[in-house]
Amino acid sequence: MPIAIYSLLAFAPILTAFLLLAVANRPANQGMPIAYLVTVILCILVWEVPLNQIAAATFQGLIVALEIVYIVFGAILLLNVLQESGAISKIRQSLLGVSSDRRVQVILIAWLLGCFIEGASGFGSTAVVCVPLLVAIGFPGMAAVLAALLVQPTAASFGAVGTPFIIGVNNGLEGINAVTTEVERLGLSFSEYIDLIGAQTGIVQGLIGTFIPLALVLILTTTFGENKSWRDGLPVAGFAIFAGLALAIPYVLTAILLGPAFPSLFGSLIAMIIVIPAAKQGFLLPKQTWDFPDRSQWSPAWIGSKNSEITPGKAQMTGLLPWIPYVMLGVFLYLSRSRFLPLRDWLQAVQISFSDILLYRIKDYAVGFLSFTFRDD
C-alpha cells in the first residue's frame, strides 16, 4: 500500500473527530468515542496491532487523561471558590475602574485578565470569566467572544500552568528515537530538551503576542465601530503595543529561565502590575474615548441570547486580598519545580511506577503527587 494511503488512514481518527465536533457539532462525549473506535479498527485491520497492545495503550491513555483531570480539577476548583468568595468580582471591578474607553477595556480584560486566567486555569476558563464580564459592561456578545478567542494563541501555549507542554509535548515526544538522538546530540536531559522547546515557543509566541492587543483593538473598531474603520483604533496603538510588550517580555524571560509552567501566569501578572497603574495615569492614552454605537444600531448577530450580570459574590474582599490565592499558586509552583530546593524531591518521592500493562512492555511510567513534572533523565 502506498505511503500516501497509510498517511491518510493515520489521519482518519483526527479527521473523524474534527468532522463530528466542528462540522456536525456533536458533543465531545459522542464524537471522541467514535474517533477512538475508528482508531481501534484501523489498528486491527491496517496495522495488525495485537489486541493486548491496543488495550495497554488504551489504559495508558486513561492514566494520562486522569493526570489532565487532576490539573483541571484543581484549577476549576480554585476558580469557583474565588468566584463564590467575591475575589473574581473584586478583580473585575479593579479593572473596570481604570478607563471607560472600550479599546482600553478590551485590552485590560481580554488581554491581561484573559491571559492570566488561562495561565492559571486553562481549558476554556478565559471565556468563562471574560466573556460574561465584557457583555455585562456593554460589549456586544460577538465582540466579547471574539476578544476572548483572539488572546488564546499566546496564553494557551502555556495554559493551566503549562499543561500543554508538561503533559502534551512531554508525553508526545518521549520515547521517539529521533527525539532521543537529538537529545543526546545536544547533550541535554529530556526535561532540559522540553524546557528548550518551551523557551523557543515562548520567544515565537512573545513576538506575536506583542501585537495581539493592537490587532484586538483594530478588529474591534473595524467590525463593531460606528465608522467601521481601523483608524478609530490607531489612537490607542501606542498603549496597545505597550500592553503587548509588558506581557511579552516577562513571558519570554519566564519561558527561558523558569520553564513552561509559568510564562502565561507570570507574564500576565507582571503585565497587570505595570499596565493598570499606567492606564490610570493616562499613559499613552488619547483624551477622546471610543464606544460602540447605540444598541439600537447593533446587528442581531452581535447579540447573544443570554444576559450577563456581574455578581458580587457572597463575601467582599478588599485591597490585594483577591490576588493572594493566585500569587500563592505561582509561588508554590515555582518552589515545587526548583531543582535546588528539597520540595521538588519530596513531592516526587512517592510514586507508583510501572513498565508493563496487560503483559505489554511500555515506557517506564510514574504517577505521583507531582506526576506532571518532567523526568530528569
FENDABEL-V362278 format. One record per residue. RES is the residue in one letter. SS is DSSP state (H for helix, E for strand, L for the rest). PHI is phi as a letter, one per 20 degrees, with the letter a starting at -180 (999 if undefined). PSI is psi in radians with two decimals (* if undefined). Layout:
# FENDABEL-V362278
RES_SS_PHI_PSI + RES_SS_PHI_PSI
This chain:
# FENDABEL-V362278
M_L_999_2.31 + P_L_g_2.63 + I_H_f_-0.53 + A_H_f_-0.66 + I_H_f_-0.75 + Y_H_f_-0.69 + S_H_f_-0.74 + L_H_f_-0.72 + L_H_f_-0.67 + A_H_f_-0.53 + F_H_e_-0.24 + A_H_g_-0.77 + P_H_f_-0.70 + I_H_f_-0.75 + L_H_f_-0.68 + T_H_f_-0.81 + A_H_f_-0.72 + F_H_f_-0.80 + L_H_f_-0.71 + L_H_f_-0.71 + L_H_e_-0.82 + A_H_e_-0.66 + V_H_e_-0.94 + A_L_f_-0.20 + N_L_l_0.68 + R_L_e_2.61 + P_L_f_2.74 + A_H_f_-0.57 + N_H_f_-0.15 + Q_H_d_-0.77 + G_H_f_-0.75 + M_H_f_-0.70 + P_H_f_-0.63 + I_H_f_-0.75 + A_H_f_-0.64 + Y_H_f_-0.75 + L_H_f_-0.69 + V_H_f_-0.73 + T_H_f_-0.80 + V_H_f_-0.77 + I_H_f_-0.76 + L_H_f_-0.69 + C_H_f_-0.69 + I_H_f_-0.84 + L_H_e_-0.61 + V_L_e_-0.89 + W_L_e_-0.06 + E_L_l_0.81 + V_L_f_2.33 + P_L_f_2.58 + L_H_f_-0.65 + N_H_f_-0.54 + Q_H_f_-0.70 + I_H_f_-0.77 + A_H_f_-0.69 + A_H_f_-0.75 + A_H_f_-0.65 + T_H_f_-0.78 + F_H_f_-0.72 + Q_H_f_-0.67 + G_H_f_-0.67 + L_H_f_-0.65 + I_H_f_-0.76 + V_H_f_-0.72 + A_H_f_-0.66 + L_H_f_-0.60 + E_H_f_-0.72 + I_H_f_-0.76 + V_H_f_-0.65 + Y_H_g_-0.75 + I_H_f_-0.81 + V_H_f_-0.72 + F_H_g_-0.84 + G_H_f_-0.71 + A_H_f_-0.81 + I_H_f_-0.61 + L_H_f_-0.80 + L_H_f_-0.77 + L_H_f_-0.79 + N_H_f_-0.68 + V_H_f_-0.72 + L_H_f_-0.59 + Q_H_f_-0.79 + E_H_f_-0.52 + S_H_e_-0.23 + G_L_n_0.00 + A_H_f_-0.78 + I_H_f_-0.69 + S_H_f_-0.72 + K_H_f_-0.70 + I_H_f_-0.76 + R_H_f_-0.84 + Q_H_f_-0.62 + S_H_f_-0.51 + L_H_e_-0.62 + L_H_f_-0.50 + G_L_f_0.00 + V_L_f_-0.82 + S_L_b_2.61 + S_L_e_-0.05 + D_L_f_2.16 + R_H_f_-0.57 + R_H_f_-0.66 + V_H_f_-0.70 + Q_H_g_-0.72 + V_H_f_-0.55 + I_H_f_-0.79 + L_H_f_-0.74 + I_H_e_-0.94 + A_H_f_-0.81 + W_H_f_-0.99 + L_H_f_-1.00 + L_H_f_-0.68 + G_H_f_-0.80 + C_H_f_-0.62 + F_H_f_-0.82 + I_H_f_-0.69 + E_H_f_-0.73 + G_H_f_-0.57 + A_H_e_-0.70 + S_L_d_-0.71 + G_L_m_-2.94 + F_L_l_0.79 + G_L_n_0.03 + S_H_f_-0.39 + T_H_g_-0.80 + A_H_f_-0.65 + V_H_f_-0.66 + V_H_e_-0.83 + C_H_e_-0.70 + V_H_f_-0.88 + P_H_g_-0.61 + L_H_f_-0.81 + L_H_f_-0.73 + V_H_f_-0.70 + A_H_f_-0.51 + I_L_e_0.11 + G_L_o_0.16 + F_L_e_2.50 + P_L_g_2.56 + G_H_g_-0.73 + M_H_f_-0.68 + A_H_f_-0.69 + A_H_f_-0.79 + V_H_f_-0.76 + L_H_f_-0.75 + A_H_f_-0.75 + A_H_f_-0.60 + L_H_f_-0.60 + L_H_f_-0.46 + V_L_e_-0.16 + Q_H_f_-0.69 + P_H_g_-0.69 + T_H_f_-0.85 + A_H_f_-0.67 + A_H_f_-0.39 + S_L_g_-0.60 + F_L_c_0.57 + G_H_f_2.80 + A_H_l_0.97 + V_H_l_0.82 + G_H_n_0.29 + T_H_g_-0.73 + P_H_g_-0.59 + F_H_e_-0.85 + I_H_f_-0.57 + I_H_d_-0.96 + G_H_f_-1.09 + V_H_f_-0.73 + N_H_g_-0.93 + N_H_f_-0.52 + G_H_f_-0.57 + L_H_e_-0.40 + E_L_f_2.32 + G_L_n_-0.10 + I_L_f_2.26 + N_H_g_-0.76 + A_H_f_-0.65 + V_H_f_-0.76 + T_H_g_-0.74 + T_H_f_-0.75 + E_H_f_-0.68 + V_H_f_-0.76 + E_H_f_-0.66 + R_H_f_-0.67 + L_H_f_-0.22 + G_L_m_0.60 + L_L_d_2.79 + S_L_e_2.91 + F_H_f_-0.70 + S_H_f_-0.65 + E_H_f_-0.60 + Y_H_f_-0.74 + I_H_f_-0.71 + D_H_f_-0.65 + L_H_f_-0.76 + I_H_f_-0.72 + G_H_f_-0.71 + A_H_f_-0.76 + Q_H_f_-0.70 + T_H_f_-0.72 + G_H_f_-0.68 + I_H_f_-0.83 + V_H_f_-0.84 + Q_H_f_-0.58 + G_H_f_-0.72 + L_H_f_-0.78 + I_H_f_-0.74 + G_H_f_-0.44 + T_L_g_-0.58 + F_L_d_-0.02 + I_H_f_-0.74 + P_H_g_-0.69 + L_H_f_-0.78 + A_H_f_-0.67 + L_H_f_-0.79 + V_H_f_-0.75 + L_H_f_-0.71 + I_H_f_-0.66 + L_H_f_-0.85 + T_H_f_-0.57 + T_H_f_-0.69 + T_H_e_-0.66 + F_H_d_-0.01 + G_L_e_2.80 + E_L_f_-0.63 + N_L_e_-0.16 + K_L_l_0.78 + S_L_c_2.38 + W_L_f_-0.34 + R_H_f_-0.48 + D_H_f_-0.33 + G_H_e_-0.27 + L_H_f_-0.59 + P_L_g_-0.42 + V_L_d_0.27 + A_H_f_-0.74 + G_H_f_-0.76 + F_H_f_-0.66 + A_H_f_-0.77 + I_H_f_-0.69 + F_H_g_-0.80 + A_H_f_-0.64 + G_H_f_-0.79 + L_H_f_-0.64 + A_H_f_-0.54 + L_H_e_-0.71 + A_H_f_-0.69 + I_H_f_-0.95 + P_H_f_-0.50 + Y_H_g_-0.86 + V_H_f_-0.81 + L_H_f_-0.68 + T_H_f_-0.72 + A_H_f_-0.63 + I_H_f_-0.74 + L_H_e_-0.58 + L_L_d_-0.24 + G_L_o_3.13 + P_L_f_0.00 + A_L_e_-0.35 + F_L_d_-0.30 + P_H_g_-0.91 + S_H_f_-0.71 + L_H_f_-0.94 + F_H_f_-0.67 + G_H_g_-0.82 + S_H_f_-0.63 + L_H_f_-0.79 + I_H_f_-0.68 + A_H_f_-0.72 + M_H_f_-0.66 + I_H_f_-0.57 + I_H_e_-0.83 + V_H_f_-0.73 + I_H_f_-0.85 + P_H_f_-0.64 + A_H_f_-0.72 + A_H_f_-0.66 + K_H_f_-0.53 + Q_L_e_0.00 + G_L_m_0.36 + F_L_f_2.12 + L_L_m_0.30 + L_L_d_2.46 + P_L_f_2.74 + K_L_f_-0.55 + Q_L_e_2.19 + T_L_e_2.86 + W_L_c_2.49 + D_L_b_2.90 + F_L_f_2.77 + P_L_f_2.97 + D_L_g_2.51 + R_H_g_-0.50 + S_H_f_-0.33 + Q_H_e_-0.05 + W_L_f_2.51 + S_L_f_2.50 + P_H_g_-0.48 + A_H_f_-0.34 + W_H_f_-0.39 + I_L_d_2.29 + G_L_e_3.06 + S_L_e_-0.14 + K_L_c_2.60 + N_L_e_2.50 + S_L_d_2.42 + E_L_c_2.59 + I_L_e_1.88 + T_L_e_2.37 + P_L_f_-0.24 + G_L_n_2.98 + K_L_f_-0.35 + A_L_c_2.71 + Q_L_d_2.41 + M_L_d_2.65 + T_L_c_2.86 + G_L_m_-2.41 + L_L_e_-0.03 + L_H_g_-0.71 + P_H_f_-0.41 + W_H_e_-0.27 + I_H_g_-0.75 + P_H_g_-0.70 + Y_H_f_-0.61 + V_H_f_-0.74 + M_H_f_-0.68 + L_H_g_-0.83 + G_H_f_-0.75 + V_H_f_-0.80 + F_H_f_-0.72 + L_H_f_-0.72 + Y_H_f_-0.80 + L_H_f_-0.64 + S_H_f_-0.24 + R_H_d_0.06 + S_L_e_2.08 + R_L_f_-0.35 + F_L_e_0.02 + L_L_d_2.61 + P_H_f_-0.31 + L_H_g_-0.69 + R_H_f_-0.79 + D_H_f_-0.64 + W_H_f_-0.76 + L_H_f_-0.53 + Q_H_e_-0.10 + A_H_f_-0.58 + V_L_d_1.88 + Q_E_b_2.69 + I_E_d_1.96 + S_E_d_2.56 + F_E_b_2.68 + S_E_c_-0.01 + D_E_c_2.39 + I_E_c_2.12 + L_L_l_0.77 + L_L_m_0.24 + Y_E_d_2.27 + R_E_f_2.21 + I_E_c_3.05 + K_E_f_2.65 + D_E_g_2.33 + Y_E_c_2.49 + A_E_c_2.41 + V_E_c_2.27 + G_E_b_-2.87 + F_L_f_-0.59 + L_L_d_0.84 + S_L_f_-0.35 + F_L_e_0.40 + T_L_d_2.51 + F_L_f_2.70 + R_L_f_2.81 + D_L_e_-0.21 + D_L_e_*
